[in-house]
Amino acid sequence: MSLGESIPREEGQMPMRWGMVLGLTAGIGLFALLVAGHDGARILDLLDGMGWGLAAVVAVRAAILVLCGRGWAELLSSFEPPSLRVFVTLRWLREAINVLLPVAQIGGDLMGARLLTFWKVPGGMAGASILVDVLLRATAQLLFVLLGVAVLLPRASATAPAAWAEMALPAMGLGLAGFYLAQRHGLFRLVERLLDWVGTRWPQVALGGQLHLDDGLTAIYRCRGAVWRAFCWHFAAWLLGVAEIWIGLLCLGQPPSLIAALVLESLGQAVRSASFPVPGALGVQEGGFVVVGAIFGLGPEAALALSLLKRVPDLVLGLPGLLALNLLESRRPITTP
């Protein structure tokens, strides 16, 4: 039985809400305006001329997923977890869902918790590991963006990207602090109720009743060394992402500046995270690359080609990930809690 057949359409599939439809429409419109306002043929020529860079960027993205999977695995290293291969595979599937499906960048994480229970990890512990993993990855991203801003400000302190970053970073920090306090002070009992409701609407992410997320969170945070190591793996993953931009600049015939690659990657990822209502940050990511790229003398066509290069691994790794998800689910019949 396939994934599509195992869930009644009217009850099991998460509906694409109007907000997602509007976000996708706006993203497509912005992307079309950006391409129409510049030399589309030139953009495609630049992308086509990258040659070996396309495969290299896919390889870098695969390595990033391995680092992220390792960070997730660290959180459960004291609780007889599955093998690292399982965490890396599920991290790949999480990314495929978040990048290619209209789930506001959270559906893949919920699905990841569900899939982890296939390897006999209790639902509460699986859900807790996802919550901590998301927090650590976001915190590592905040530090990564701070690094990019610190490099950018001396060069372009009066630019729009710098001003945006100065306003957005405090809000990001407060949001992460609130997320951490919620995990540490029992507020996720309410989340359990929400997950129960989501599970009735979308059985793919159902983790079962009586999750005891609080107990799982307490157990994970008790292992401070594991939490710290997980954070370090995630920060290393963000740093490795700079290589994607560096490779792209090299293939475009631009000076492969490490500083430019760091700023473009850090602010580009920040823009992508902030634009979660738009599936895949379509159009928004491209606009961000055009604005930030101009600071380093990157023309709009080259900036757009660089942004499209970042989307190649999304498709090359994401589409097989969705197929693998369907295969995995078809072998594990879904039951509602």
C-alpha positions as CSV (number, residue, x, y, z in Angstrom):
1,M,0.0,0.0,0.0
2,S,1.4,3.4,-1.0
3,L,1.5,6.4,1.2
4,G,-1.2,8.1,-0.8
5,E,-3.4,5.0,-0.5
6,S,-2.9,4.4,3.2
7,I,-4.4,7.7,4.3
8,P,-7.9,8.8,3.4
9,R,-7.6,12.0,1.5
10,E,-10.4,13.9,3.3
11,E,-8.9,13.2,6.7
12,G,-5.2,12.1,6.4
13,Q,-3.6,14.7,4.3
14,M,-2.6,18.0,5.7
15,P,-4.6,20.6,3.6
16,M,-2.7,23.3,1.8
17,R,-4.1,26.3,3.6
18,W,-4.8,29.6,1.9
19,G,-1.8,31.2,3.5
20,M,0.4,28.7,1.8
21,V,-1.3,29.2,-1.5
22,L,-0.9,33.0,-1.2
23,G,2.7,32.6,-0.2
24,L,3.5,30.3,-3.1
25,T,1.7,32.6,-5.5
26,A,3.6,35.6,-4.2
27,G,6.9,33.7,-4.4
28,I,6.3,32.7,-8.0
29,G,5.3,36.3,-8.9
30,L,8.4,37.7,-7.3
31,F,10.6,35.1,-9.0
32,A,9.1,35.9,-12.3
33,L,9.5,39.6,-11.9
34,L,13.2,39.1,-10.9
35,V,13.9,37.0,-14.0
36,A,11.8,39.2,-16.3
37,G,13.6,42.3,-15.1
38,H,17.0,40.9,-16.0
39,D,18.5,38.8,-18.8
40,G,17.0,35.4,-18.4
41,A,19.1,33.8,-21.1
42,R,22.2,35.1,-19.5
43,I,21.1,33.6,-16.1
44,L,20.6,30.2,-17.7
45,D,24.0,30.4,-19.6
46,L,25.8,31.2,-16.3
47,L,24.1,28.3,-14.6
48,D,24.8,25.9,-17.5
49,G,28.4,27.0,-17.5
50,M,29.0,26.0,-13.9
51,G,29.7,22.4,-15.0
52,W,31.4,20.5,-12.2
53,G,30.2,23.1,-9.7
54,L,26.7,21.6,-9.9
55,A,27.9,18.2,-8.7
56,A,30.2,19.7,-6.2
57,V,27.4,21.7,-4.5
58,V,25.2,18.6,-4.3
59,A,28.1,16.8,-2.6
60,V,28.5,19.6,-0.1
61,R,24.8,19.6,0.7
62,A,24.9,15.8,1.2
63,A,27.8,16.3,3.6
64,I,25.8,19.0,5.5
65,L,22.9,16.6,5.9
66,V,25.4,14.1,7.4
67,L,26.6,16.6,9.9
68,C,23.0,17.6,10.8
69,G,22.1,13.9,11.2
70,R,25.1,13.5,13.5
71,G,24.0,16.4,15.6
72,W,20.5,14.9,16.0
73,A,22.0,11.5,16.9
74,E,24.1,13.1,19.6
75,L,21.0,14.0,21.5
76,L,20.0,10.4,22.0
77,S,23.5,9.0,22.3
78,S,22.9,8.0,26.0
79,F,19.6,6.2,25.3
80,E,20.5,3.3,23.1
81,P,19.5,5.0,19.8
82,P,19.4,3.6,16.3
83,S,22.5,3.8,14.2
84,L,23.9,7.0,12.8
85,R,22.8,5.9,9.3
86,V,19.2,6.0,10.5
87,F,19.5,9.6,11.7
88,V,21.2,10.7,8.6
89,T,18.6,9.1,6.4
90,L,15.7,10.6,8.4
91,R,17.4,14.0,8.4
92,W,17.5,13.7,4.6
93,L,13.8,13.0,4.5
94,R,13.1,15.9,6.9
95,E,14.9,18.3,4.6
96,A,13.2,16.9,1.4
97,I,9.7,17.5,3.0
98,N,10.6,21.0,4.3
99,V,12.1,22.2,1.0
100,L,9.7,20.7,-1.5
101,L,6.4,20.5,0.2
102,P,4.1,23.4,1.4
103,V,4.5,22.6,5.1
104,A,6.0,25.9,6.4
105,Q,9.4,24.2,7.1
106,I,8.0,22.2,10.1
107,G,6.2,19.3,8.5
108,G,9.4,17.5,7.8
109,D,10.4,17.8,11.5
110,L,7.1,16.4,12.7
111,M,7.5,13.6,10.2
112,G,11.0,12.9,11.3
113,A,9.8,12.3,14.9
114,R,7.1,10.0,13.6
115,L,9.6,8.0,11.4
116,L,12.1,7.7,14.3
117,T,9.5,5.7,16.2
118,F,9.8,3.0,13.5
119,W,13.2,2.2,15.1
120,K,11.5,1.6,18.6
121,V,12.3,5.1,19.9
122,P,9.4,6.1,22.2
123,G,7.2,8.8,20.8
124,G,7.9,11.2,23.6
125,M,11.7,10.8,23.3
126,A,11.5,11.1,19.5
127,G,9.4,14.2,19.7
128,A,11.7,15.7,22.4
129,S,14.8,15.0,20.3
130,I,13.2,16.9,17.4
131,L,12.3,19.9,19.6
132,V,15.9,20.2,20.9
133,D,17.4,19.5,17.5
134,V,15.4,22.3,15.9
135,L,16.3,24.7,18.7
136,L,20.0,23.9,18.5
137,R,20.1,24.2,14.7
138,A,18.3,27.5,14.9
139,T,20.6,28.8,17.7
140,A,23.7,27.7,15.6
141,Q,22.2,29.6,12.7
142,L,21.8,32.7,14.8
143,L,25.4,32.5,15.7
144,F,26.3,31.9,12.0
145,V,24.2,35.0,10.9
146,L,25.9,37.1,13.6
147,L,29.2,36.1,12.2
148,G,28.1,37.1,8.7
149,V,26.8,40.4,10.0
150,A,30.0,41.1,11.9
151,V,31.9,40.7,8.6
152,L,29.4,42.8,6.6
153,L,29.0,45.8,8.9
154,P,32.5,47.3,8.4
155,R,32.0,47.1,4.7
156,A,28.3,48.2,4.3
157,S,27.0,49.5,7.6
158,A,24.4,51.8,5.9
159,T,23.0,49.2,3.5
160,A,19.5,47.7,3.6
161,P,20.8,44.1,4.4
162,A,22.8,45.4,7.4
163,A,19.8,47.4,8.7
164,W,17.5,44.4,8.3
165,A,19.9,42.2,10.1
166,E,20.3,44.7,13.0
167,M,16.5,44.7,13.5
168,A,15.9,41.0,12.9
169,L,18.6,39.5,15.0
170,P,17.3,40.6,18.4
171,A,13.8,39.3,17.5
172,M,15.4,35.9,16.5
173,G,17.3,35.8,19.8
174,L,14.2,36.5,21.8
175,G,12.2,33.9,19.9
176,L,14.9,31.2,20.5
177,A,15.1,32.2,24.2
178,G,11.3,31.8,24.5
179,F,11.5,28.4,22.7
180,Y,14.2,27.2,25.1
181,L,12.2,28.4,28.2
182,A,9.1,26.7,26.9
183,Q,11.1,23.4,26.7
184,R,12.6,23.8,30.1
185,H,9.5,24.8,32.0
186,G,6.8,22.4,31.1
187,L,4.9,24.4,28.5
188,F,5.1,21.5,26.1
189,R,2.2,19.8,27.8
190,L,0.2,22.1,25.6
191,V,2.2,21.0,22.6
192,E,1.3,17.4,23.3
193,R,-2.3,18.3,23.0
194,L,-1.6,20.1,19.7
195,L,0.3,17.0,18.4
196,D,-2.6,14.8,19.3
197,W,-4.9,17.0,17.3
198,V,-2.4,17.1,14.4
199,G,-2.1,13.3,14.5
200,T,-5.9,13.0,14.0
201,R,-5.7,15.2,10.9
202,W,-2.4,14.0,9.5
203,P,-1.6,10.4,10.7
204,Q,1.9,10.5,9.1
205,V,3.1,12.6,12.1
206,A,1.1,10.9,14.8
207,L,3.3,9.8,17.7
208,G,0.8,8.1,19.9
209,G,-0.9,9.1,23.1
210,Q,0.8,9.9,26.4
211,L,4.0,11.2,24.9
212,H,5.5,12.7,28.1
213,L,7.5,15.2,26.1
214,D,8.5,16.9,29.3
215,D,10.2,13.8,30.5
216,G,12.0,13.4,27.2
217,L,13.2,17.0,27.2
218,T,14.4,16.7,30.8
219,A,16.3,13.5,30.0
220,I,18.0,15.0,27.0
221,Y,19.0,18.3,28.7
222,R,20.4,16.3,31.6
223,C,23.1,15.1,29.2
224,R,24.8,18.5,28.7
225,G,27.8,17.1,26.9
226,A,25.6,15.6,24.3
227,V,23.6,18.8,23.8
228,W,26.8,20.8,23.4
229,R,28.2,18.3,20.9
230,A,25.0,18.4,18.9
231,F,25.2,22.2,18.8
232,C,28.8,22.1,17.5
233,W,27.8,19.6,14.7
234,H,25.0,22.0,13.6
235,F,27.3,25.0,13.7
236,A,29.8,23.1,11.6
237,A,27.0,22.3,9.1
238,W,26.2,26.0,8.7
239,L,29.9,26.8,8.2
240,L,30.2,24.1,5.5
241,G,27.3,25.8,3.6
242,V,29.7,28.6,2.8
243,A,31.5,26.1,0.5
244,E,28.4,26.1,-1.7
245,I,28.6,29.8,-2.4
246,W,32.4,29.7,-2.7
247,I,32.2,27.0,-5.4
248,G,29.5,29.0,-7.2
249,L,31.6,32.2,-7.2
250,L,34.5,30.2,-8.6
251,C,32.4,28.7,-11.4
252,L,31.0,32.1,-12.2
253,G,34.5,33.4,-12.8
254,Q,34.1,35.7,-9.8
255,P,37.0,36.1,-7.2
256,P,36.2,33.3,-4.8
257,S,36.1,35.5,-1.7
258,L,35.6,33.6,1.5
259,I,34.1,36.8,3.1
260,A,31.6,37.3,0.3
261,A,30.7,33.6,0.5
262,L,30.2,33.8,4.2
263,V,28.0,36.9,4.0
264,L,25.9,35.6,1.1
265,E,25.3,32.2,2.8
266,S,24.6,33.5,6.3
267,L,22.2,36.3,5.2
268,G,20.7,34.1,2.5
269,Q,19.9,31.4,5.0
270,A,18.5,34.0,7.4
271,V,16.2,35.4,4.6
272,R,15.1,31.9,3.7
273,S,14.2,31.0,7.3
274,A,12.3,34.3,7.8
275,S,10.3,33.7,4.7
276,F,8.9,30.3,5.9
277,P,5.3,31.1,4.7
278,V,6.6,31.0,1.1
279,P,7.3,27.4,0.1
280,G,11.1,27.1,-0.6
281,A,11.4,30.8,-0.1
282,L,10.8,31.0,-3.9
283,G,11.6,34.5,-5.1
284,V,12.6,35.8,-1.7
285,Q,15.9,34.0,-1.7
286,E,16.6,35.2,-5.2
287,G,15.8,38.8,-4.2
288,G,18.1,38.5,-1.2
289,F,21.0,37.3,-3.3
290,V,20.6,40.2,-5.7
291,V,20.6,42.8,-2.9
292,V,23.5,41.3,-0.9
293,G,25.5,40.3,-4.0
294,A,25.5,43.9,-5.2
295,I,27.6,44.8,-2.1
296,F,30.4,42.6,-3.4
297,G,30.1,43.7,-7.0
298,L,28.0,40.7,-8.1
299,G,25.7,41.5,-11.0
300,P,22.0,40.6,-10.8
301,E,22.3,37.9,-13.4
302,A,25.2,36.3,-11.6
303,A,23.4,36.6,-8.2
304,L,20.3,35.0,-9.6
305,A,22.4,32.2,-11.1
306,L,24.0,31.7,-7.7
307,S,20.7,31.4,-6.0
308,L,19.5,28.9,-8.6
309,L,22.6,26.9,-8.0
310,K,21.6,26.7,-4.3
311,R,18.3,25.1,-5.5
312,V,20.0,22.3,-7.5
313,P,20.6,20.2,-4.4
314,D,17.1,20.9,-3.2
315,L,15.8,19.0,-6.3
316,V,18.6,16.5,-6.8
317,L,18.4,15.3,-3.1
318,G,14.9,16.3,-2.3
319,L,13.0,14.4,-5.1
320,P,14.6,11.0,-4.3
321,G,14.0,11.8,-0.6
322,L,10.3,12.1,-1.2
323,L,10.3,8.8,-3.1
324,A,12.3,7.2,-0.3
325,L,9.7,8.5,2.2
326,N,6.9,6.9,0.2
327,L,8.8,3.6,0.2
328,L,9.5,3.7,3.9
329,E,5.9,4.6,4.8
330,S,4.5,1.9,2.4
331,R,6.5,-0.7,4.4
332,R,5.1,0.6,7.7
333,P,1.3,0.8,7.7
334,I,0.1,3.9,9.3
335,T,-2.2,3.5,12.3
336,T,-4.0,6.3,14.1
337,P,-3.3,6.6,17.8
